[in-house]
Amino acid sequence: MLALAAGPVVVSGRAGEPEIPDFSETPRSEVPEQFTFKLDDVFKDKDAWRAEFEAVKNQCDGIAGTLSGWDSSAEKLAAALELDSSLSERLSRLYAYARLINDMDLSDAESTAMMGEVSAVRVAFATEMSFIDAGVIALGEETVRGWIDSEPRLEPFRFPLEKILLSSDHVLTEAEQTIVSQMGLFVRTPGKVSGLLNDVDIPPAEIVLTDGTPVTLNRSNYLKHRTSRIAADRKLVNEAFWKNLEPFQNSFAALLDGEMKKQVATARIHNFESCLEASLFDNDIDPEVYHNLISTVRANLEPLHRLFRLKQKMLGLSSLHSYDTIVPASPAAQRKYSFDEARELVLSATEPLGEDYRTRLLEAFDGRWVDIYPNEGKQSGAYSMGIYGAHPYIKLNYTGRLSEVSTLAHELGHSMHAVFSNETQPFATARYPVFIAEIASTFNEVLLLRRILDSTDDDHLKLQLLEGFLHRMRGLIYHQTMYAEFELAMHEKVENGHSLTADWLNDTYMELFRDYMGADDGVIALEGTSAVAWSAVPHFFRPFYVYQYATGMVASTALADAVLTEGEPARERYLGLLRSGGSKHPLDLLKDAGIDMSQPAPVLATLEQFDSLVTEMEKIYDGLPAEEKQGTSM
């Protein structure tokens, strides 16, 4: 038997294109260090992690005696909150380190155990500290506000304390909160099991492409091959990937049913009328914001359908299927970008944000904050993880597509938000709400599009850029709003005393899919569309998360327009938003930056911009010579 070299497979591009390393089937330990992030900026090694873990665990174990009499004076309240903040920060850093290791190799049993250990301590610590909210409310608003005004050490905790006072109708007694806190030991289990099924445990399908190439259809290869220029291959990839999940649909349905019932129980325990109200309450967001988003997007589906009709024409297809909507349709060659090229594009695009912003980006690139390429066992997708007291880390699965250049800009936006917030805010208010979190990321994507469009006269490249950006907008606004409507339906089904089944989930998902995609109007053909696509959406295990992708895109579009047209005043307002962290409710933070998200107007304005970009794309394509606009799908 011949031993095969363990080095990376190189994806060879067309003439003049860069060669992109491919470590997707390479063990993590064999990936060159320069392509991985530098974890010793958090802990030198696992031994250092273990020493810190034991120190924090011991301090948490004795917390009750330390906090005796915490509510007897402003000084003791400040000491209690400072200790709570310090230990929470250290626990979050411990968890982040373990998770970063685990996500790079999901089969790493040691890091899985480390995460479990930290989670157990966090739950125990939360249980020990669960009396704080009820105790603050018992002190009364007059006393608490008086103490804040008289004790400077309480100033960093002003906003968190004010939020506690406002939540008096939903704060449990100390005994009740102690019981509820114990749920932290298992509340994430449904989502974790779903993730393990999707990323690790379900054997991937094995397929053979039309050119005879065998492919193990793991998630990374699915994402890679689903945009094939060969229609038969992308049909095969799509159908094989989803058909492989269908035998597990009842298991996925049971996990979602358990998740929804957990969320319903939690909302009712805290005296909320619905899960939606419970999820939005902490950020002081009126549920009408959620409903406004759905109704406004629902009323403006035609621009999306026009985009699909244009893609069908550009691809030269007699009918458009859902798996065709994501394939690049531009007649231009879909070139690859090396990671160094991606870096320079992002640095150039973000120049309007000033030198300080650029300096931080260079720190991210040069300091190995980024884990670049996929490897065997690496979690799919991309994210940025902020760590207070260290720096953010970015996980990518970069294969060189233009869309992944945009992903790099996106995740760096998250990271810069964390950098500016962590440097300006104390730990208590550094963590910004999710409603704000997607703004800094999509803001960078807007800047990237504008910069490249403004720097080229090549109509083919413009088509490629417009198509890529509209694809992102479609995903963040139309698709996530569809998910938001689906998620609301799931919650309401369980709130009304019913259970979620695979049949109901399939039927409900497909009904929404038909509406949003225009199937009944002949915009797309449903043949080959999988009804079980809901089973691969991890965000359904985070209550009412997905709608914030859409609201983030809406806000970032408006803010980017302001920076590009107004210059420095708008830039300072935007950077002020990044520095503000979670020091106010999100709608108030956005009002300070010049955006009122309590009204439908910003959503409508963004959809109008989507419409105008589709129109621009149509004009460019119609103006191409006939020989350059032949369908490129085979």
VEXDREN-2710 file (C-alpha; in Angstrom, 1 decimal):
% VEXDREN-2710
k/r/px/py/pz
1/MET/0.0/0.0/0.0
2/LEU/1.4/3.4/-1.0
3/ALA/1.5/6.2/1.6
4/LEU/0.0/9.5/0.4
5/ALA/1.6/12.8/1.2
6/ALA/-0.2/14.7/3.9
7/GLY/0.4/18.1/2.4
8/PRO/-2.4/20.4/1.2
9/VAL/-4.2/19.9/-2.1
10/VAL/-3.7/23.0/-4.2
11/VAL/-6.7/24.4/-6.1
12/SER/-5.3/25.5/-9.4
13/GLY/-6.9/28.5/-10.9
14/ARG/-7.0/29.8/-14.5
15/ALA/-4.0/31.5/-16.0
16/GLY/-2.9/34.3/-13.8
17/GLU/-5.0/33.3/-10.9
18/PRO/-3.5/32.5/-7.4
19/GLU/-3.3/29.0/-6.1
20/ILE/-5.4/28.6/-3.0
21/PRO/-4.2/26.0/-0.4
22/ASP/-6.8/23.4/0.4
23/PHE/-6.3/21.6/3.8
24/SER/-10.0/20.4/4.0
25/GLU/-8.8/16.8/4.3
26/THR/-5.6/17.6/6.3
27/PRO/-5.4/16.9/10.0
28/ARG/-5.4/20.1/12.1
29/SER/-1.9/19.3/13.5
30/GLU/-0.5/19.3/10.0
31/VAL/-1.8/22.7/8.9
32/PRO/1.1/25.2/8.7
33/GLU/1.2/27.6/11.7
34/GLN/1.1/30.8/9.7
35/PHE/-2.4/29.9/8.5
36/THR/-3.8/29.4/12.0
37/PHE/-4.6/31.8/14.8
38/LYS/-2.2/32.4/17.7
39/LEU/-4.0/31.1/20.8
40/ASP/-1.2/31.7/23.2
41/ASP/-2.3/35.3/23.3
42/VAL/-5.1/34.0/25.6
43/PHE/-3.2/31.3/27.4
44/LYS/0.4/30.2/26.9
45/ASP/-0.7/26.5/26.7
46/LYS/-3.2/24.1/28.2
47/ASP/-1.2/23.9/31.4
48/ALA/-1.6/27.7/31.9
49/TRP/-5.3/27.3/31.1
50/ARG/-5.6/24.5/33.7
51/ALA/-3.9/26.6/36.4
52/GLU/-6.2/29.6/35.8
53/PHE/-9.2/27.3/35.7
54/GLU/-8.4/25.8/39.1
55/ALA/-7.8/29.3/40.6
56/VAL/-11.1/30.6/39.3
57/LYS/-13.0/27.5/40.3
58/ASN/-11.7/27.7/43.8
59/GLN/-12.6/31.4/44.1
60/CYS/-16.1/30.7/42.7
61/ASP/-16.6/27.9/45.2
62/GLY/-16.1/30.3/48.1
63/ILE/-18.0/33.2/46.7
64/ALA/-20.9/33.1/49.2
65/GLY/-18.8/33.9/52.2
66/THR/-17.0/36.7/50.3
67/LEU/-20.3/38.5/49.5
68/SER/-21.8/38.5/53.0
69/GLY/-23.6/41.8/53.6
70/TRP/-23.3/42.9/49.9
71/ASP/-26.5/44.9/50.1
72/SER/-25.7/46.8/53.3
73/SER/-23.9/49.7/51.6
74/ALA/-22.9/51.3/48.3
75/GLU/-19.3/50.2/48.9
76/LYS/-20.2/46.6/49.5
77/LEU/-22.5/46.5/46.5
78/ALA/-19.7/47.9/44.3
79/ALA/-17.3/45.2/45.7
80/ALA/-19.8/42.5/44.9
81/LEU/-20.4/43.7/41.4
82/GLU/-16.6/44.1/40.8
83/LEU/-16.0/40.6/41.9
84/ASP/-18.9/39.3/39.8
85/SER/-17.5/41.1/36.8
86/SER/-13.9/39.9/37.3
87/LEU/-14.8/36.3/37.7
88/SER/-17.3/36.4/34.7
89/GLU/-14.5/37.9/32.5
90/ARG/-12.1/35.2/33.5
91/LEU/-14.6/32.4/33.0
92/SER/-15.5/33.8/29.6
93/ARG/-11.8/33.8/28.6
94/LEU/-11.4/30.2/29.8
95/TYR/-14.4/29.1/27.8
96/ALA/-13.3/31.0/24.7
97/TYR/-9.9/29.3/24.7
98/ALA/-11.4/25.8/24.9
99/ARG/-14.0/26.5/22.3
100/LEU/-11.5/28.0/19.8
101/ILE/-9.5/24.8/20.1
102/ASN/-12.5/22.6/19.7
103/ASP/-14.0/24.5/16.7
104/MET/-10.8/24.0/14.8
105/ASP/-11.1/20.2/15.4
106/LEU/-14.5/19.0/16.5
107/SER/-13.1/15.5/17.2
108/ASP/-10.7/16.9/19.9
109/ALA/-12.1/15.2/23.1
110/GLU/-9.8/17.1/25.5
111/SER/-11.1/20.6/24.4
112/THR/-14.7/19.3/24.6
113/ALA/-14.1/18.2/28.1
114/MET/-12.5/21.6/28.9
115/MET/-15.6/23.4/27.6
116/GLY/-17.8/21.1/29.8
117/GLU/-15.7/21.9/32.9
118/VAL/-15.9/25.6/32.4
119/SER/-19.7/25.4/31.6
120/ALA/-20.3/23.6/34.9
121/VAL/-18.4/26.3/36.9
122/ARG/-20.2/29.0/35.0
123/VAL/-23.6/27.5/35.9
124/ALA/-22.6/27.0/39.6
125/PHE/-21.3/30.6/39.7
126/ALA/-24.4/32.0/38.1
127/THR/-26.4/30.1/40.7
128/GLU/-24.4/31.5/43.5
129/MET/-24.8/35.0/42.1
130/SER/-28.5/34.6/41.2
131/PHE/-29.6/36.6/44.3
132/ILE/-28.2/39.9/42.9
133/ASP/-31.1/40.9/40.6
134/ALA/-33.8/40.1/43.2
135/GLY/-31.7/41.8/45.9
136/VAL/-31.2/45.0/43.9
137/ILE/-35.0/45.2/43.3
138/ALA/-35.6/44.6/47.0
139/LEU/-33.3/47.6/47.8
140/GLY/-35.6/49.8/45.8
141/GLU/-35.0/52.3/43.0
142/GLU/-34.5/55.3/45.3
143/THR/-31.8/53.5/47.3
144/VAL/-30.0/52.0/44.3
145/ARG/-29.9/55.3/42.3
146/GLY/-28.7/57.1/45.4
147/TRP/-25.9/54.7/45.9
148/ILE/-24.9/55.0/42.3
149/ASP/-24.7/58.7/42.6
150/SER/-22.7/58.6/45.8
151/GLU/-20.2/55.8/45.0
152/PRO/-17.9/56.3/41.9
153/ARG/-17.1/52.6/41.8
154/LEU/-20.8/51.9/40.9
155/GLU/-20.7/54.2/37.8
156/PRO/-19.6/51.4/35.4
157/PHE/-22.6/49.4/36.6
158/ARG/-25.2/52.2/36.2
159/PHE/-26.8/50.9/33.1
160/PRO/-26.9/47.2/34.2
161/LEU/-28.4/48.2/37.5
162/GLU/-31.0/50.4/35.8
163/LYS/-31.9/47.4/33.6
164/ILE/-32.4/45.3/36.6
165/LEU/-34.7/47.9/38.2
166/LEU/-36.8/48.0/34.9
167/SER/-37.2/44.2/34.9
168/SER/-38.8/43.9/38.3
169/ASP/-41.9/42.2/36.9
170/HIS/-39.7/39.4/35.5
171/VAL/-37.1/38.8/38.1
172/LEU/-37.5/35.7/40.2
173/THR/-37.0/35.2/43.9
174/GLU/-33.7/34.0/45.0
175/ALA/-35.0/30.4/45.5
176/GLU/-36.6/30.4/42.1
177/GLN/-33.6/31.8/40.4
178/THR/-31.4/29.2/42.0
179/ILE/-33.5/26.4/40.5
180/VAL/-33.7/28.0/37.1
181/SER/-29.9/28.6/37.0
182/GLN/-29.4/24.8/37.3
183/MET/-31.0/24.5/33.9
184/GLY/-27.7/26.0/32.5
185/LEU/-26.2/22.6/32.8
186/PHE/-28.3/21.3/29.9
187/VAL/-30.2/24.1/28.2
188/ARG/-27.8/24.1/25.2
189/THR/-27.9/20.4/24.7
190/PRO/-30.5/20.5/21.8
191/GLY/-28.4/22.9/19.8
192/LYS/-25.2/21.1/20.6
193/VAL/-26.6/17.7/19.5
194/SER/-28.0/19.3/16.3
195/GLY/-24.6/20.7/15.5
196/LEU/-22.8/17.4/16.1
197/LEU/-25.2/15.6/13.9
198/ASN/-24.7/18.2/11.1
199/ASP/-21.0/18.6/11.4
200/VAL/-19.6/15.3/12.7
201/ASP/-21.9/12.3/13.3
202/ILE/-24.0/12.0/10.1
203/PRO/-21.8/10.2/7.5
204/PRO/-21.4/12.5/4.5
205/ALA/-22.8/11.4/1.1
206/GLU/-20.4/10.1/-1.5
207/ILE/-20.9/11.4/-5.0
208/VAL/-19.2/11.3/-8.4
209/LEU/-19.2/14.6/-10.4
210/THR/-19.9/14.6/-14.1
211/ASP/-16.1/14.6/-14.9
212/GLY/-15.6/11.4/-12.8
213/THR/-14.3/13.2/-9.7
214/PRO/-15.3/11.4/-6.5
215/VAL/-16.4/13.8/-3.7
216/THR/-17.0/13.2/0.0
217/LEU/-19.9/15.6/0.5
218/ASN/-19.1/17.1/3.9
219/ARG/-20.3/20.6/4.6
220/SER/-17.1/22.2/3.3
221/ASN/-17.3/20.3/0.0
222/TYR/-21.0/21.0/-0.2
223/LEU/-20.4/24.7/0.0
224/LYS/-17.6/24.4/-2.5
225/HIS/-19.4/22.4/-5.2
226/ARG/-22.9/23.7/-4.9
227/THR/-21.9/26.7/-7.0
228/SER/-20.5/24.6/-9.9
229/ARG/-20.8/26.0/-13.4
230/ILE/-22.2/22.6/-14.4
231/ALA/-25.9/22.5/-13.8
232/ALA/-26.0/18.7/-13.5
233/ASP/-23.3/18.8/-10.8
234/ARG/-24.9/21.5/-8.6
235/LYS/-28.2/19.6/-8.9
236/LEU/-26.5/16.4/-7.8
237/VAL/-24.6/18.1/-5.0
238/ASN/-27.8/19.8/-3.7
239/GLU/-30.0/16.8/-3.9
240/ALA/-27.4/14.4/-2.4
241/PHE/-26.5/16.6/0.5
242/TRP/-30.1/17.2/1.6
243/LYS/-31.3/13.7/0.9
244/ASN/-28.5/12.5/3.2
245/LEU/-30.2/14.5/6.0
246/GLU/-33.7/13.3/5.4
247/PRO/-33.5/10.0/7.4
248/PHE/-32.6/12.1/10.4
249/GLN/-35.4/14.7/10.1
250/ASN/-37.4/13.2/13.0
251/SER/-34.4/13.6/15.3
252/PHE/-33.8/17.1/14.2
253/ALA/-37.5/17.9/14.7
254/ALA/-37.4/16.4/18.2
255/LEU/-34.4/18.6/19.0
256/LEU/-36.2/21.8/17.8
257/ASP/-39.3/20.8/19.6
258/GLY/-37.3/20.4/22.8
259/GLU/-35.6/23.8/22.2
260/MET/-38.9/25.6/21.6
261/LYS/-40.5/24.1/24.7
262/LYS/-37.5/25.1/26.8
263/GLN/-37.8/28.6/25.5
264/VAL/-41.6/28.7/26.1
265/ALA/-41.1/27.4/29.7
266/THR/-38.3/30.0/30.4
267/ALA/-40.5/32.8/29.1
268/ARG/-43.5/31.8/31.2
269/ILE/-41.3/31.2/34.3
270/HIS/-40.2/34.9/34.0
271/ASN/-43.8/36.1/33.5
272/PHE/-43.7/37.0/29.8
273/GLU/-46.7/36.6/27.5
274/SER/-44.6/35.1/24.7
275/CYS/-41.1/34.0/23.7
276/LEU/-40.8/37.0/21.4
277/GLU/-41.6/39.4/24.2
278/ALA/-39.1/37.6/26.4
279/SER/-36.3/37.7/23.9
280/LEU/-36.8/41.4/23.0
281/PHE/-37.4/42.7/26.5
282/ASP/-33.8/42.9/27.7
283/ASN/-32.9/45.2/24.8
284/ASP/-36.1/47.3/25.2
285/ILE/-37.2/46.5/21.7
286/ASP/-40.9/46.6/20.9
287/PRO/-42.2/43.4/19.2
288/GLU/-43.6/45.7/16.5
289/VAL/-40.0/46.1/15.2
290/TYR/-40.0/42.4/14.5
291/HIS/-43.4/42.4/12.9
292/ASN/-42.6/45.6/10.9
293/LEU/-39.6/43.8/9.4
294/ILE/-41.6/40.8/8.2
295/SER/-44.5/42.9/6.8
296/THR/-42.2/45.4/5.0
297/VAL/-40.1/42.6/3.4
298/ARG/-43.2/40.6/2.5
299/ALA/-44.6/43.6/0.7
300/ASN/-41.4/44.1/-1.3
301/LEU/-40.6/40.7/-2.7
302/GLU/-40.7/41.8/-6.4
303/PRO/-37.1/43.1/-6.4
304/LEU/-35.9/39.7/-5.3
305/HIS/-38.0/38.0/-8.0
306/ARG/-36.6/40.4/-10.6
307/LEU/-33.1/39.4/-9.5
308/PHE/-34.0/35.7/-10.0
309/ARG/-35.5/36.3/-13.4
310/LEU/-32.3/38.1/-14.4
311/LYS/-30.1/35.3/-13.1
312/GLN/-32.2/32.8/-15.1
313/LYS/-31.6/34.8/-18.3
314/MET/-27.9/35.2/-17.6
315/LEU/-27.4/31.5/-16.9
316/GLY/-29.4/30.6/-20.0
317/LEU/-31.7/28.3/-18.2
318/SER/-35.2/27.3/-19.3
319/SER/-36.2/27.2/-15.6
320/LEU/-34.5/28.4/-12.4
321/HIS/-34.3/26.0/-9.4
322/SER/-33.4/27.0/-5.8
323/TYR/-29.9/25.5/-6.2
324/ASP/-29.4/27.7/-9.3
325/THR/-30.0/31.0/-7.4
326/ILE/-26.7/30.9/-5.6
327/VAL/-24.4/30.1/-8.6
328/PRO/-22.6/33.1/-10.0
329/ALA/-24.4/34.1/-13.2
330/SER/-22.0/36.8/-14.4
331/PRO/-20.5/36.1/-17.8
332/ALA/-17.1/37.2/-16.4
333/ALA/-14.7/34.6/-15.2
334/GLN/-15.3/33.9/-11.5
335/ARG/-11.7/34.4/-10.5
336/LYS/-10.1/33.4/-7.2
337/TYR/-8.5/35.8/-4.7
338/SER/-5.5/34.9/-2.6
339/PHE/-5.8/35.7/1.0
340/ASP/-3.2/38.5/0.6
341/GLU/-5.3/40.0/-2.1
342/ALA/-8.3/39.8/0.1
343/ARG/-6.4/41.5/2.9
344/GLU/-5.5/44.4/0.6
345/LEU/-9.0/44.8/-0.7
346/VAL/-10.4/45.1/2.9
347/LEU/-7.7/47.6/3.9
348/SER/-8.5/49.7/0.9
349/ALA/-12.3/49.5/1.3
350/THR/-12.2/50.6/5.0
351/GLU/-10.0/53.7/4.4
352/PRO/-13.0/56.0/5.0
353/LEU/-12.9/54.8/8.7
354/GLY/-9.6/56.5/9.3
355/GLU/-6.0/55.6/10.3
356/ASP/-6.9/54.2/13.8
357/TYR/-9.2/51.7/12.3
358/ARG/-6.6/50.7/9.7
359/THR/-4.0/50.2/12.5
360/ARG/-6.3/47.8/14.3
361/LEU/-6.9/45.8/11.1
362/LEU/-3.1/45.5/10.6
363/GLU/-2.8/44.2/14.1
364/ALA/-5.4/41.5/13.3
365/PHE/-3.6/40.4/10.1
366/ASP/0.0/40.6/11.4
367/GLY/-0.8/39.2/14.9
368/ARG/-2.4/36.0/13.6
369/TRP/-5.9/36.7/14.8
370/VAL/-7.3/34.8/11.8
371/ASP/-7.6/31.1/11.2
372/ILE/-7.8/31.0/7.5
373/TYR/-8.4/27.7/5.7
374/PRO/-10.6/24.7/6.2
375/ASN/-9.0/21.6/7.7
376/GLU/-10.2/18.1/8.6
377/GLY/-12.7/18.3/11.5
378/LYS/-12.9/22.1/11.5
379/GLN/-16.3/23.6/12.2
380/SER/-17.9/24.9/9.0
381/GLY/-18.7/28.6/8.5
382/ALA/-17.0/31.7/9.9
383/TYR/-17.2/33.8/13.0
384/SER/-15.4/36.4/15.1
385/MET/-15.1/35.8/18.8
386/GLY/-14.3/38.8/21.0
387/ILE/-12.4/38.1/24.2
388/TYR/-12.3/40.9/26.8
389/GLY/-8.7/41.4/28.1
390/ALA/-7.2/39.8/25.0
391/HIS/-8.1/40.4/21.3
392/PRO/-10.8/38.9/19.0
393/TYR/-10.2/35.7/17.0
394/ILE/-11.6/35.1/13.5
395/LYS/-12.4/31.6/12.2
396/LEU/-12.7/31.4/8.4
397/ASN/-12.9/28.5/5.9
398/TYR/-11.3/30.5/3.0
399/THR/-11.3/29.0/-0.5
400/GLY/-10.7/32.2/-2.5
401/ARG/-14.1/33.2/-3.8
402/LEU/-15.1/36.9/-3.9
403/SER/-17.9/36.1/-1.5
404/GLU/-15.3/35.0/1.0
405/VAL/-13.4/38.2/0.6
406/SER/-16.7/39.8/1.7
407/THR/-16.8/37.3/4.6
408/LEU/-13.4/38.4/5.7
409/ALA/-14.5/42.1/5.7
410/HIS/-17.6/41.0/7.6
411/GLU/-15.8/39.2/10.4
412/LEU/-13.2/41.9/10.7
413/GLY/-16.1/44.3/11.2
414/HIS/-17.2/42.2/14.2
415/SER/-13.6/42.1/15.5
416/MET/-13.1/45.9/15.2
417/HIS/-16.4/46.4/17.1
418/ALA/-15.1/44.2/19.9
419/VAL/-11.7/46.0/19.9
420/PHE/-13.2/49.5/20.2
421/SER/-15.8/48.5/22.7
422/ASN/-13.4/46.5/24.9
423/GLU/-10.9/49.4/25.0
424/THR/-13.6/52.0/25.9
425/GLN/-16.1/50.1/28.1
426/PRO/-15.7/48.2/31.4
427/PHE/-16.5/44.6/31.2
428/ALA/-20.0/45.2/32.5
429/THR/-21.0/47.2/29.4
430/ALA/-18.5/46.1/26.8
431/ARG/-20.6/43.3/25.4
432/TYR/-23.0/44.8/22.9
433/PRO/-26.4/43.2/22.1
434/VAL/-26.8/41.1/19.0
435/PHE/-29.2/43.7/17.6
436/ILE/-26.1/45.9/17.2
437/ALA/-23.6/43.1/16.5
438/GLU/-24.4/42.6/12.8
439/ILE/-24.1/46.3/12.0
440/ALA/-20.3/46.6/12.1
441/SER/-19.9/43.4/10.0
442/THR/-22.3/44.3/7.2
443/PHE/-21.1/47.9/7.2
444/ASN/-17.7/46.7/6.0
445/GLU/-19.3/44.7/3.2
446/VAL/-21.1/47.8/2.0
447/LEU/-17.7/49.7/1.9
448/LEU/-16.1/46.8/0.1
449/LEU/-18.7/46.8/-2.7
450/ARG/-18.6/50.6/-3.1
451/ARG/-14.8/50.7/-3.2
452/ILE/-14.4/48.0/-5.9
453/LEU/-17.3/49.3/-8.0
454/ASP/-15.8/52.8/-7.9
455/SER/-12.4/51.6/-8.9
456/THR/-13.3/49.7/-12.1
457/ASP/-14.8/50.4/-15.5
458/ASP/-15.1/46.7/-16.3
459/ASP/-18.8/45.9/-16.8
460/HIS/-18.2/42.2/-16.3
461/LEU/-16.5/42.8/-12.9
462/LYS/-19.3/45.2/-12.0
463/LEU/-21.9/42.5/-12.7
464/GLN/-19.9/40.1/-10.6
465/LEU/-19.7/42.5/-7.7
466/LEU/-23.3/43.6/-7.9
467/GLU/-24.4/40.0/-8.1
468/GLY/-22.3/39.0/-5.1
469/PHE/-23.5/41.9/-3.0
470/LEU/-27.1/41.4/-3.9
471/HIS/-26.7/37.7/-3.0
472/ARG/-25.5/38.8/0.4
473/MET/-28.3/41.3/0.8
474/ARG/-30.8/38.6/-0.3
475/GLY/-29.3/36.2/2.4
476/LEU/-29.3/38.8/5.2
477/ILE/-32.6/40.5/4.5
478/TYR/-34.9/38.3/2.5
479/HIS/-33.7/34.9/3.6
480/GLN/-33.2/35.7/7.3
481/THR/-36.6/37.4/7.4
482/MET/-38.1/34.2/6.0
483/TYR/-36.3/32.4/8.8
484/ALA/-37.6/34.9/11.3
485/GLU/-41.2/34.2/10.1
486/PHE/-40.6/30.5/10.3
487/GLU/-39.1/30.8/13.8
488/LEU/-42.1/32.9/15.0
489/ALA/-44.4/30.2/13.6
490/MET/-42.5/27.5/15.5
491/HIS/-42.7/29.4/18.8
492/GLU/-46.4/30.1/18.4
493/LYS/-47.1/26.5/17.5
494/VAL/-45.6/25.4/20.8
495/GLU/-47.0/28.3/22.8
496/ASN/-50.5/27.1/21.7
497/GLY/-49.8/23.7/23.3
498/HIS/-48.7/21.7/20.2
499/SER/-45.5/19.8/19.4
500/LEU/-43.2/20.3/16.4
501/THR/-43.1/17.3/14.0
502/ALA/-41.0/16.8/10.9
503/ASP/-44.1/16.9/8.7
504/TRP/-45.3/20.2/10.2
505/LEU/-41.8/21.7/9.9
506/ASN/-41.4/20.6/6.3
507/ASP/-44.8/21.9/5.3
508/THR/-44.4/25.2/7.1
509/TYR/-41.0/25.8/5.7
510/MET/-42.0/25.0/2.2
511/GLU/-45.0/27.3/2.4
512/LEU/-42.8/30.2/3.3
513/PHE/-40.2/29.2/0.8
514/ARG/-42.8/29.2/-2.0
515/ASP/-44.0/32.7/-1.0
516/TYR/-40.6/34.3/-0.6
517/MET/-39.0/32.7/-3.7
518/GLY/-42.0/33.3/-6.0
519/ALA/-42.7/29.6/-6.8
520/ASP/-46.4/30.1/-7.4
521/ASP/-45.6/32.9/-9.9
522/GLY/-43.2/30.8/-11.8
523/VAL/-40.1/32.6/-10.6
524/ILE/-38.4/29.4/-9.5
525/ALA/-39.1/25.7/-9.9
526/LEU/-39.5/23.7/-6.7
527/GLU/-38.2/20.4/-8.2
528/GLY/-35.1/19.3/-6.2
529/THR/-35.8/21.7/-3.3
530/SER/-35.5/20.1/0.1
531/ALA/-38.1/20.6/2.7
532/VAL/-35.6/19.6/5.5
533/ALA/-33.4/22.7/5.0
534/TRP/-34.6/24.0/8.3
535/SER/-32.6/21.2/10.0
536/ALA/-29.3/22.8/9.2
537/VAL/-29.9/26.2/10.6
538/PRO/-28.1/26.4/14.0
539/HIS/-29.5/29.9/14.8
540/PHE/-32.9/28.4/15.5
541/PHE/-31.4/27.3/18.8
542/ARG/-30.7/30.9/19.7
543/PRO/-34.2/32.5/20.3
544/PHE/-35.1/35.3/17.8
545/TYR/-31.5/35.8/16.6
546/VAL/-31.9/35.6/12.8
547/TYR/-34.0/38.7/12.4
548/GLN/-31.1/40.8/13.6
549/TYR/-29.1/39.9/10.5
550/ALA/-31.7/41.8/8.5
551/THR/-32.0/44.7/10.9
552/GLY/-28.2/44.9/11.0
553/MET/-28.0/45.0/7.2
554/VAL/-30.6/47.8/7.2
555/ALA/-28.8/49.9/9.8
556/SER/-25.3/49.3/8.3
557/THR/-26.5/50.4/4.8
558/ALA/-27.8/53.7/6.2
559/LEU/-24.7/54.3/8.3
560/ALA/-22.3/53.4/5.4
561/ASP/-24.2/55.8/3.1
562/ALA/-23.8/58.5/5.7
563/VAL/-20.0/58.0/6.1
564/LEU/-19.4/58.0/2.4
565/THR/-21.5/61.1/1.8
566/GLU/-20.9/63.2/5.0
567/GLY/-17.4/62.1/5.8
568/GLU/-15.8/62.8/9.2
569/PRO/-19.0/63.8/11.2
570/ALA/-20.7/60.5/10.2
571/ARG/-17.5/58.5/10.7
572/GLU/-17.2/59.8/14.2
573/ARG/-20.9/58.9/14.9
574/TYR/-20.2/55.4/13.6
575/LEU/-17.0/54.9/15.6
576/GLY/-18.9/56.3/18.6
577/LEU/-21.4/53.5/18.1
578/LEU/-18.6/50.9/18.1
579/ARG/-17.0/52.4/21.3
580/SER/-20.4/52.5/23.1
581/GLY/-20.6/48.7/23.4
582/GLY/-23.7/47.8/25.4
583/SER/-23.8/51.0/27.4
584/LYS/-27.4/51.8/26.3
585/HIS/-30.3/50.0/24.8
586/PRO/-29.6/49.3/21.1
587/LEU/-32.3/51.5/19.6
588/ASP/-30.9/54.4/21.7
589/LEU/-27.4/53.7/20.5
590/LEU/-28.6/53.7/16.9
591/LYS/-30.5/57.0/17.4
592/ASP/-27.2/58.5/18.6
593/ALA/-25.7/57.3/15.4
594/GLY/-28.5/58.8/13.4
595/ILE/-30.8/55.8/12.6
596/ASP/-34.3/55.3/14.0
597/MET/-35.0/51.5/13.7
598/SER/-38.3/51.7/15.6
599/GLN/-39.9/52.7/12.3
600/PRO/-40.3/50.7/9.0
601/ALA/-38.7/53.5/7.0
602/PRO/-35.0/52.3/7.2
603/VAL/-36.1/48.8/6.1
604/LEU/-38.0/50.2/3.2
605/ALA/-35.1/52.4/2.2
606/THR/-32.7/49.4/2.1
607/LEU/-35.2/47.4/0.0
608/GLU/-35.4/50.3/-2.4
609/GLN/-31.6/50.3/-2.6
610/PHE/-31.8/46.6/-3.3
611/ASP/-34.2/47.4/-6.1
612/SER/-32.0/50.1/-7.6
613/LEU/-29.0/47.7/-7.6
614/VAL/-31.0/45.1/-9.4
615/THR/-31.9/47.8/-12.0
616/GLU/-28.2/48.8/-12.3
617/MET/-27.3/45.1/-12.9
618/GLU/-30.1/44.7/-15.5
619/LYS/-28.8/47.8/-17.4
620/ILE/-25.2/46.6/-17.4
621/TYR/-26.2/43.2/-18.6
622/ASP/-28.6/44.5/-21.3
623/GLY/-25.8/46.7/-22.6
624/LEU/-23.3/43.9/-23.2
625/PRO/-22.7/42.7/-26.7
626/ALA/-24.8/39.7/-27.6
627/GLU/-21.8/37.3/-27.8
628/GLU/-20.8/38.2/-24.2
629/LYS/-24.2/37.5/-22.6
630/GLN/-24.7/33.9/-23.6
631/GLY/-25.7/31.6/-20.7
632/THR/-22.7/30.1/-19.1
633/SER/-24.4/27.2/-17.2
634/MET/-23.8/23.8/-18.8
END
